[in-house]
Amino acid sequence: MSKRERKRKYRKKMEPIDIIEKIKIPILFISGEKDPTVCAWHTEALFNKATCKKEYKCFKNGCHAEDLYLHFKDEFSKICINWLKTTSDYNQLQ
């Protein structure tokens, strides 16, 4: 194994919890209480550690990503649209 290959093999993987404080743009954290892919407690930990403008919504009995949209379409859409309106130059475009 070459030196380069060894370096790649042992390079530490970046963990979101270790770099979240470096993000300066607004973040909308959305999770599902019953998400089998990304546990809600992990999303909440990221939210708590983030130092930027942020908001967190956990859907009770919700699962992962597109399932949240499919099962909570109106509420999910409303949260996303309101977030975009409050964190972008949306009002200046009107």
Accessible surface in RSA format (square Angstrom, percent):
REM  Atomic radii and reference values for relative SASA: ProtOr
REM  Chains: A
REM  Algorithm: Lee & Richards
REM  Probe-radius: 1.40
REM  Slices: 20
REM RES _ NUM      All-atoms   Total-Side   Main-Chain    Non-polar    All polar
REM                ABS   REL    ABS   REL    ABS   REL    ABS   REL    ABS   REL
RES MET A   1   136.52  70.7  67.69  44.8  68.83 163.9  75.64  64.3  60.87  80.6
RES SER A   2    58.78  49.7  44.89  59.9  13.89  32.0  51.31 109.3   7.47  10.5
RES LYS A   3   151.70  74.0 145.48  89.3   6.21  14.8  88.47  79.6  63.23  67.4
RES ARG A   4   173.07  72.7 167.77  85.5   5.30  12.6  58.70  80.2 114.37  69.3
RES GLU A   5    89.06  51.1  84.89  64.2   4.17   9.9  28.11  54.4  60.95  49.8
RES ARG A   6   111.25  46.7 110.65  56.4   0.60   1.4  42.00  57.4  69.25  42.0
RES LYS A   7   138.38  67.5 128.46  78.8   9.92  23.6  80.43  72.4  57.95  61.7
RES ARG A   8   132.83  55.8 118.80  60.6  14.04  33.4  49.17  67.2  83.66  50.7
RES LYS A   9   128.63  62.8  94.50  58.0  34.14  81.3  68.68  61.8  59.96  63.9
RES TYR A  10   154.95  72.3 126.42  71.9  28.53  74.2  99.56  74.8  55.39  68.3
RES ARG A  11   165.12  69.3 139.70  71.2  25.42  60.5  63.77  87.2 101.35  61.4
RES LYS A  12   161.09  78.6 136.06  83.5  25.04  59.6 105.44  94.9  55.66  59.3
RES LYS A  13   151.50  73.9 137.29  84.2  14.21  33.8  97.58  87.8  53.92  57.4
RES MET A  14   143.66  74.4 124.91  82.7  18.75  44.6 116.26  98.8  27.41  36.3
RES GLU A  15    65.66  37.7  65.26  49.4   0.40   0.9  19.74  38.2  45.92  37.5
RES PRO A  16    63.90  46.6  61.18  55.8   2.72   9.9  63.39  52.3   0.52   3.2
RES ILE A  17    52.49  29.9  52.37  39.0   0.11   0.3  52.37  37.7   0.11   0.3
RES ASP A  18    71.09  49.8  50.53  50.3  20.56  48.6  22.35  52.6  48.74  48.6
RES ILE A  19    55.97  31.8  55.74  41.5   0.23   0.6  55.91  40.3   0.06   0.1
RES ILE A  20     9.65   5.5   9.52   7.1   0.13   0.3   9.65   6.9   0.00   0.0
RES GLU A  21    78.33  45.0  75.35  57.0   2.98   7.1  17.43  33.7  60.90  49.7
RES LYS A  22   151.02  73.7 132.68  81.4  18.34  43.7  88.06  79.3  62.96  67.1
RES ILE A  23    61.44  35.0  56.45  42.1   4.99  12.0  61.44  44.2   0.00   0.0
RES LYS A  24   152.56  74.4 126.66  77.7  25.89  61.7 100.32  90.3  52.23  55.6
RES ILE A  25   124.47  70.8 123.14  91.7   1.33   3.2 124.47  89.6   0.00   0.0
RES PRO A  26    51.78  37.7  38.35  35.0  13.43  48.8  38.35  31.7  13.43  83.5
RES ILE A  27    31.64  18.0  27.87  20.8   3.78   9.1  31.64  22.8   0.00   0.0
RES LEU A  28    37.90  21.1  14.71  10.5  23.19  58.3  14.71  10.3  23.19  62.4
RES PHE A  29    15.98   8.0  12.85   8.0   3.13   8.1  15.98   9.7   0.00   0.0
RES ILE A  30    43.50  24.8  18.39  13.7  25.11  60.5  18.39  13.2  25.11  68.2
RES SER A  31     3.77   3.2   1.14   1.5   2.63   6.1   3.77   8.0   0.00   0.0
RES GLY A  32     0.03   0.0   0.00   N/A   0.03   0.0   0.00   0.0   0.03   0.1
RES GLU A  33    86.02  49.4  65.95  49.9  20.07  47.8  25.08  48.5  60.94  49.8
RES LYS A  34   125.12  61.0 106.77  65.5  18.34  43.7  67.67  60.9  57.44  61.2
RES ASP A  35    13.16   9.2   5.40   5.4   7.76  18.4   0.06   0.1  13.10  13.1
RES PRO A  36   113.08  82.4  72.81  66.4  40.28 146.4  84.47  69.7  28.61 177.8
RES THR A  37    94.03  66.9  61.52  62.4  32.51  77.5  48.24  64.8  45.80  69.2
RES VAL A  38    56.85  37.4  53.31  48.3   3.54   8.5  56.65  49.2   0.20   0.5
RES CYS A  39    55.85  42.2  51.88  57.9   3.97   9.3   5.87  14.9  49.98  53.9
RES ALA A  40    19.22  17.7  16.15  24.9   3.07   7.0  16.22  22.8   3.00   8.0
RES TRP A  41   175.61  70.5 166.80  80.7   8.81  20.7 156.57  83.5  19.04  30.9
RES HIS A  42    51.29  28.0  51.29  35.6   0.00   0.0  35.64  36.7  15.65  18.2
RES THR A  43    11.58   8.2  11.58  11.7   0.00   0.0   5.96   8.0   5.63   8.5
RES GLU A  44    81.57  46.8  81.57  61.7   0.00   0.0   9.22  17.8  72.35  59.1
RES ALA A  45    34.24  31.5  27.18  41.9   7.06  16.1  31.70  44.6   2.54   6.7
RES LEU A  46    22.33  12.4  22.33  16.0   0.00   0.0  22.33  15.7   0.00   0.0
RES PHE A  47    45.23  22.6  45.23  28.0   0.00   0.0  45.23  27.4   0.00   0.0
RES ASN A  48    98.50  67.9  72.97  70.5  25.52  61.5  27.50  66.2  71.00  68.6
RES LYS A  49    74.04  36.1  64.27  39.4   9.78  23.3  42.18  38.0  31.86  33.9
RES ALA A  50     3.79   3.5   0.00   0.0   3.79   8.6   0.00   0.0   3.79  10.0
RES THR A  51    91.08  64.8  54.87  55.6  36.21  86.3  59.33  79.7  31.75  48.0
RES CYS A  52    15.62  11.8   0.00   0.0  15.62  36.7  10.31  26.1   5.31   5.7
RES LYS A  53   114.58  55.9  95.60  58.7  18.98  45.2  59.25  53.3  55.33  58.9
RES LYS A  54    66.04  32.2  43.31  26.6  22.74  54.1  30.14  27.1  35.90  38.2
RES GLU A  55    75.51  43.4  72.08  54.5   3.43   8.2  25.84  50.0  49.67  40.6
RES TYR A  56    54.56  25.5  28.75  16.4  25.81  67.2  27.32  20.5  27.24  33.6
RES LYS A  57    60.36  29.4  58.77  36.1   1.59   3.8  22.66  20.4  37.70  40.2
RES CYS A  58    43.86  33.2  27.03  30.2  16.83  39.6  15.09  38.2  28.77  31.0
RES PHE A  59     2.87   1.4   1.94   1.2   0.93   2.4   2.87   1.7   0.00   0.0
RES LYS A  60   149.18  72.8 138.25  84.8  10.92  26.0  83.33  75.0  65.85  70.1
RES ASN A  61    85.18  58.7  68.66  66.3  16.52  39.8  21.70  52.2  63.47  61.3
RES GLY A  62     1.14   1.4   0.00   N/A   1.14   1.4   1.14   3.1   0.00   0.0
RES CYS A  63    50.73  38.4  48.18  53.7   2.55   6.0   4.17  10.6  46.56  50.2
RES HIS A  64    58.10  31.8  57.91  40.3   0.19   0.5  38.32  39.5  19.78  23.0
RES ALA A  65    48.35  44.5  30.02  46.3  18.33  41.7  44.81  63.1   3.54   9.4
RES GLU A  66   113.49  65.2 106.36  80.5   7.13  17.0  55.23 106.8  58.26  47.6
RES ASP A  67    47.54  33.3  46.86  46.6   0.68   1.6   2.69   6.3  44.85  44.7
RES LEU A  68     5.00   2.8   4.92   3.5   0.09   0.2   5.00   3.5   0.00   0.0
RES TYR A  69    82.15  38.4  82.15  46.7   0.00   0.0  57.60  43.3  24.54  30.3
RES LEU A  70   120.68  67.2  93.84  67.1  26.84  67.5  95.22  66.9  25.46  68.5
RES HIS A  71   133.12  72.8 102.48  71.2  30.63  78.4  71.73  73.9  61.38  71.4
RES PHE A  72    55.93  28.0  48.12  29.8   7.82  20.3  55.93  33.9   0.00   0.0
RES LYS A  73   114.93  56.1 110.99  68.1   3.93   9.4  56.35  50.7  58.58  62.4
RES ASP A  74   124.19  87.0 114.07 113.5  10.12  23.9  40.18  94.6  84.01  83.8
RES GLU A  75    75.30  43.2  69.05  52.2   6.25  14.9  34.02  65.8  41.29  33.7
RES PHE A  76    40.72  20.4  40.67  25.2   0.05   0.1  40.72  24.7   0.00   0.0
RES SER A  77    34.22  28.9  30.15  40.2   4.08   9.4  25.19  53.6   9.03  12.7
RES LYS A  78   136.16  66.4 130.16  79.9   6.00  14.3  78.72  70.9  57.44  61.2
RES ILE A  79    25.95  14.8  22.16  16.5   3.79   9.1  25.29  18.2   0.66   1.8
RES CYS A  80    32.09  24.3  31.72  35.4   0.37   0.9  18.51  46.9  13.59  14.6
RES ILE A  81    90.55  51.5  90.12  67.1   0.43   1.0  90.55  65.2   0.00   0.0
RES ASN A  82    66.37  45.8  65.71  63.5   0.66   1.6  21.97  52.9  44.39  42.9
RES TRP A  83    20.99   8.4  18.76   9.1   2.23   5.2  10.32   5.5  10.67  17.3
RES LEU A  84   108.94  60.7 108.94  77.9   0.00   0.0 108.94  76.5   0.00   0.0
RES LYS A  85    81.11  39.6  79.36  48.7   1.74   4.1  30.55  27.5  50.56  53.9
RES THR A  86    91.08  64.8  63.36  64.2  27.72  66.1  65.71  88.3  25.37  38.4
RES THR A  87    37.00  26.3   6.95   7.0  30.05  71.6   7.96  10.7  29.04  43.9
RES SER A  88    60.18  50.9  35.50  47.4  24.68  56.9  40.04  85.3  20.14  28.2
RES ASP A  89    93.21  65.3  87.14  86.7   6.07  14.3  17.24  40.6  75.96  75.8
RES TYR A  90    78.30  36.6  76.85  43.7   1.45   3.8  51.12  38.4  27.18  33.5
RES ASN A  91   108.93  75.1  93.63  90.5  15.30  36.8  32.61  78.5  76.32  73.8
RES GLN A  92   149.29  83.5 115.30  84.3  33.98  80.9  47.20 100.5 102.09  77.4
RES LEU A  93   147.07  81.9 113.86  81.5  33.21  83.5 117.17  82.3  29.90  80.5
RES GLN A  94   148.44  83.0  86.64  63.3  61.81 147.2  61.17 130.2  87.27  66.2
END  Absolute sums over single chains surface
CHAIN  1 A     7469.3       6327.9       1141.5       4254.9       3214.4
END  Absolute sums over all chains
TOTAL          7469.3       6327.9       1141.5       4254.9       3214.4
